[in-house]
Amino acid sequence: MLNGMLSPNQIKVQQKVRNFVKEHIKPYAREWDAIGDIPDSAVKAWRDTGLFCLVAPKEVGGPELDTLSATIVLEELGYGCLGTATAFGANNLCSYPVLLAGTPEQKQKHFAPLLEGEFGAFALTEPCAGSDAGAVATTAVRDGAEYVLNGTKCYITEGGLAATFIIIASTDRSKGTKGLSAFIVERGRSGFSVGKVEDKMGIRASNTVELVLKNVRIPAWHMIGKEGEGMKLAMSTLDSGRLMVAAQAVGAARAALDESIEFVKKRIDNGKPLASQQSVAFKIADMATVIEAGRQLVHQGARLKDAHQPYSKHAAMTKLFCTDMAMQVARDAMDIMGAYGYTKDSYVEKIWRDSRILSIYEGTNEIQRVVISGSLLR
Ligand SMILES: Cc1cc2nc3c(=O)[nH]c(=O)nc-3n(C[C@H](O)[C@H](O)[C@H](O)COP(=O)(O)OP(=O)(O)OC[C@H]3O[C@@H](n4cnc5c(N)ncnc54)[C@H](O)[C@@H]3O)c2cc1C
């Protein structure tokens, strides 16, 4: 891996998370995949690193990592287990709206549980509003000093475990996307419940659920920004999130590459290690090359964001490239390993299942193409 451009602090963070993954994630990831859960002890260990919410600002006691450092953390977590990376990443995803437009009071409210080791969740998707976020049908109606929320959210990461939620709801359905607003809703509010728990093919360590809101009353000051700013906040959140998903993809692909290298050095074919077959060695070379290309896209996107430059198109390109790349590398790794790669004895089987989600969540890769082509053809 080319580390030449990282600062001493970024290398320190990378090493810290790499050690964490080696000790606390990699040995247990298969078990968490099987049970569909991350034990509390592992969540606590992650909290104790001080990295439970990477983007939490210093003013509330958070680590306030720069974007490049955050992508480095997500690459390392993705290397260990994409399900765990998805679960731990949820705290960043749900924090961007608050970082972008939250008042000091809202920041205290939102970040306090996250810094204590509770999960947060970001809830935009609904049964009839996936790629078409403007179709959000959850409503938030002002009633005196409160808003009353009604609707159903689905496929919400860590939704069954989270203590605090960012809910995107419509305050004016006649205005479509311009009528959406963002709200902080805490677990335990009357009328707020967890519905269906998804049984997924991959990233099984993460929790994915339906959320049901029936006349949920929240104080009006829980609205982030102004009425009608929800779509803008959600889209900016997804721009950041896409860099993090791409970083996880790079980590997962790197894990598949490492498994492949280990395998081809040991597996004997015609009396020689498989690695001595040029077709196999070239495949390894190609895998390493696209992984490095993906990493450079991620780092460049992070640098653009840290420099407050526009990076929406770049984030979409990065997610598109890295998530397809991870799937292809996982497939190549499985091909190299033959039957063994297809069994649960190999770690590559899990990486292949886990990687499949990357081109779907936080905007499908068709939606990334919509963003990229839209910016080029306008
Ligand atoms: C494991 C998991 C975790 C998730 N976590 C969260 C979360 O934490 N919070 C949250 O809010 N959501 C979450 N999601 C939801 C996820 O973001 C959506 O599933 C995703 O945005 C796609 O929406 P959809 O599933 O409704 O697909 P659809 O929008 O129905 O798309 C179906 C197909 O049509 C294509 N398509 C749709 N519209 C267009 C278009 N305009 N142009 C070209 N092609 C198009 C899509 O690319 C796709 O191939 C999660 C989903 C999963 C599976």
The ligand as an SDF file (V2000), in Angstrom:
LIG
                    3D

 53 58  0  0  0  0  0  0  0  0999 V2000
  -28.2180   -3.8590    3.9920 C   0  0  0  0  0  0  0  0  0  0  0  0
  -28.8400   -2.5500    3.6760 C   0  0  0  0  0  0  0  0  0  0  0  0
  -28.6120   -1.4560    4.5010 C   0  0  0  0  0  0  0  0  0  0  0  0
  -29.2300   -0.2310    4.2380 C   0  0  0  0  0  0  0  0  0  0  0  0
  -29.0470    0.8130    5.1100 N   0  0  0  0  0  0  0  0  0  0  0  0
  -29.7850    1.9480    4.9520 C   0  0  0  0  0  0  0  0  0  0  0  0
  -29.7650    2.9840    5.9300 C   0  0  0  0  0  0  0  0  0  0  0  0
  -29.0720    2.8940    6.9460 O   0  0  0  0  0  0  0  0  0  0  0  0
  -30.5570    4.0900    5.7400 N   0  0  0  0  0  0  0  0  0  0  0  0
  -31.3460    4.2260    4.6400 C   0  0  0  0  0  0  0  0  0  0  0  0
  -32.0360    5.2320    4.5280 O   0  0  0  0  0  0  0  0  0  0  0  0
  -31.3830    3.2600    3.6730 N   0  0  0  0  0  0  0  0  0  0  0  0
  -30.6330    2.1310    3.8130 C   0  0  0  0  0  0  0  0  0  0  0  0
  -30.6700    1.1190    2.8590 N   0  0  0  0  0  0  0  0  0  0  0  0
  -31.4980    1.3050    1.6770 C   0  0  0  0  0  0  0  0  0  0  0  0
  -30.6800    1.5180    0.4140 C   0  0  0  0  0  0  0  0  0  0  0  0
  -30.0260    2.7650    0.4490 O   0  0  0  0  0  0  0  0  0  0  0  0
  -31.6340    1.3740   -0.7820 C   0  0  0  0  0  0  0  0  0  0  0  0
  -31.9520    0.0060   -0.8660 O   0  0  0  0  0  0  0  0  0  0  0  0
  -31.0400    1.8620   -2.0790 C   0  0  0  0  0  0  0  0  0  0  0  0
  -30.9570    3.2580   -2.0890 O   0  0  0  0  0  0  0  0  0  0  0  0
  -31.8430    1.4020   -3.3090 C   0  0  0  0  0  0  0  0  0  0  0  0
  -33.2160    1.6180   -3.1340 O   0  0  0  0  0  0  0  0  0  0  0  0
  -34.2610    0.4230   -3.4410 P   0  0  0  0  0  0  0  0  0  0  0  0
  -33.7640   -0.7800   -2.7140 O   0  0  0  0  0  0  0  0  0  0  0  0
  -35.5940    0.9210   -3.1090 O   0  0  0  0  0  0  0  0  0  0  0  0
  -34.1220    0.1520   -4.9710 O   0  0  0  0  0  0  0  0  0  0  0  0
  -34.9340    0.8880   -6.1450 P   0  0  0  0  0  0  0  0  0  0  0  0
  -34.8200    2.3510   -5.9850 O   0  0  0  0  0  0  0  0  0  0  0  0
  -36.3000    0.3000   -6.2220 O   0  0  0  0  0  0  0  0  0  0  0  0
  -34.0970    0.4540   -7.4140 O   0  0  0  0  0  0  0  0  0  0  0  0
  -34.2740   -0.7990   -8.0650 C   0  0  0  0  0  0  0  0  0  0  0  0
  -33.3910   -0.8000   -9.3280 C   0  0  0  0  0  0  0  0  0  0  0  0
  -33.7970    0.2700  -10.2050 O   0  0  0  0  0  0  0  0  0  0  0  0
  -32.6860    1.1120  -10.4870 C   0  0  0  0  0  0  0  0  0  0  0  0
  -33.1390    2.5010  -10.5600 N   0  0  0  0  0  0  0  0  0  0  0  0
  -34.0060    3.1310   -9.7560 C   0  0  0  0  0  0  0  0  0  0  0  0
  -34.1460    4.4130  -10.1090 N   0  0  0  0  0  0  0  0  0  0  0  0
  -33.3190    4.6290  -11.1480 C   0  0  0  0  0  0  0  0  0  0  0  0
  -33.0060    5.7670  -11.9620 C   0  0  0  0  0  0  0  0  0  0  0  0
  -33.5390    6.9680  -11.7430 N   0  0  0  0  0  0  0  0  0  0  0  0
  -32.1160    5.6070  -12.9770 N   0  0  0  0  0  0  0  0  0  0  0  0
  -31.5330    4.3900  -13.1990 C   0  0  0  0  0  0  0  0  0  0  0  0
  -31.8130    3.2870  -12.4680 N   0  0  0  0  0  0  0  0  0  0  0  0
  -32.6780    3.3990  -11.4540 C   0  0  0  0  0  0  0  0  0  0  0  0
  -31.7480    0.9050   -9.3080 C   0  0  0  0  0  0  0  0  0  0  0  0
  -30.4200    1.2460   -9.6360 O   0  0  0  0  0  0  0  0  0  0  0  0
  -31.9200   -0.5600   -9.0060 C   0  0  0  0  0  0  0  0  0  0  0  0
  -31.1210   -1.3110   -9.8870 O   0  0  0  0  0  0  0  0  0  0  0  0
  -30.0470   -0.0910    3.0930 C   0  0  0  0  0  0  0  0  0  0  0  0
  -30.2580   -1.1930    2.2420 C   0  0  0  0  0  0  0  0  0  0  0  0
  -29.6840   -2.4070    2.5380 C   0  0  0  0  0  0  0  0  0  0  0  0
  -29.9610   -3.5800    1.6410 C   0  0  0  0  0  0  0  0  0  0  0  0
  1  2  1  0
  2  3  1  0
  2 52  2  0
  3  4  2  0
  4  5  1  0
  4 50  1  0
  5  6  2  0
  6  7  1  0
  6 13  1  0
  7  8  2  0
  7  9  1  0
  9 10  1  0
 10 11  2  0
 10 12  1  0
 12 13  2  0
 13 14  1  0
 14 15  1  0
 14 50  1  0
 15 16  1  0
 16 17  1  0
 16 18  1  0
 18 19  1  0
 18 20  1  0
 20 21  1  0
 20 22  1  0
 22 23  1  0
 23 24  1  0
 24 25  2  0
 24 26  1  0
 24 27  1  0
 27 28  1  0
 28 29  2  0
 28 30  1  0
 28 31  1  0
 31 32  1  0
 32 33  1  0
 33 34  1  0
 33 48  1  0
 34 35  1  0
 35 36  1  0
 35 46  1  0
 36 37  1  0
 36 45  1  0
 37 38  2  0
 38 39  1  0
 39 40  1  0
 39 45  2  0
 40 41  1  0
 40 42  2  0
 42 43  1  0
 43 44  2  0
 44 45  1  0
 46 47  1  0
 46 48  1  0
 48 49  1  0
 50 51  2  0
 51 52  1  0
 52 53  1  0
M  END
$$$$
